[in-house]
Amino acid sequence: MRKILMIGLICIMLVGSYLLGTTQAKTKIIEIVPNGYIDSNSEVFQENYVDMREVEYFEVKDGLQLYMKDGSGYYWN
C-alpha cells in the first residue's frame, strides 16, 4: 500500500512539474535599440537631455545644481 501511494505521489509530482514547465507567460513586444543607440543629433534629444560631458561642477543640497563649462547651469529639485 505504501509503495502504491509513493508511486502515485511521484506521478503527480512529475505531471505537475511538466505542466509548470510548459506554462508560458504572456509576452509584450518592445522595440530593441541596437547597442543602446541614442540619436544625439535629434531635436528631441537636444531639448530634453543634458550632455554630462559638459558638466564642470555639481552641488547637491535641496536639489541638484549642475554647472556647465559654458557658464550656464541647471537645477533639479
C-alpha positions in Angstrom: 0.0 0.0 0.0 2.8 2.4 0.9 4.6 1.7 -2.4 1.4 2.5 -4.4 1.0 5.8 -2.6 4.6 6.7 -3.2 4.4 5.9 -6.9 1.1 7.9 -7.1 2.8 10.9 -5.4 5.8 10.7 -7.7 3.5 10.5 -10.8 1.5 13.6 -9.6 4.8 15.5 -9.0 6.0 14.6 -12.5 2.8 15.7 -14.2 2.8 18.9 -12.1 6.4 19.8 -12.9 5.8 19.1 -16.6 2.7 21.3 -16.7 4.5 24.0 -14.8 7.5 23.9 -17.2 5.3 24.2 -20.3 3.3 27.1 -19.0 4.2 30.4 -20.7 3.6 33.9 -19.6 2.1 36.5 -21.9 4.8 38.4 -23.7 4.9 42.1 -24.7 6.6 43.3 -27.8 9.2 46.0 -27.2 11.4 47.9 -29.6 15.0 47.0 -29.4 17.5 49.8 -29.9 20.7 48.4 -31.3 23.7 48.7 -28.9 21.9 51.3 -26.9 21.9 53.8 -29.7 20.6 57.3 -29.0 20.4 59.8 -31.8 22.1 62.7 -30.1 21.6 65.0 -33.1 17.8 64.8 -33.0 15.8 67.8 -31.8 14.1 65.8 -29.1 17.5 64.8 -27.6 18.8 68.4 -27.7 15.8 69.8 -25.9 15.4 67.1 -23.2 18.8 65.9 -22.2 21.9 67.4 -20.7 25.3 66.4 -22.1 27.0 65.3 -18.8 30.4 65.6 -20.5 29.9 69.4 -20.4 29.3 69.4 -16.6 32.2 71.1 -14.8 30.9 71.0 -11.2 27.8 70.0 -9.3 26.2 70.6 -5.9 23.6 68.6 -4.0 21.7 70.4 -1.2 17.9 70.7 -1.6 18.2 69.6 -5.2 20.8 69.0 -7.9 22.6 72.0 -9.3 24.8 71.4 -12.4 27.4 74.0 -13.6 28.3 73.7 -17.2 31.6 74.6 -18.9 30.0 77.5 -20.8 28.8 79.1 -17.6 25.2 78.0 -17.8 23.6 75.7 -15.3 20.6 73.5 -14.5 18.8 72.9 -11.2 16.5 70.0 -10.4 14.5 70.0 -7.2 
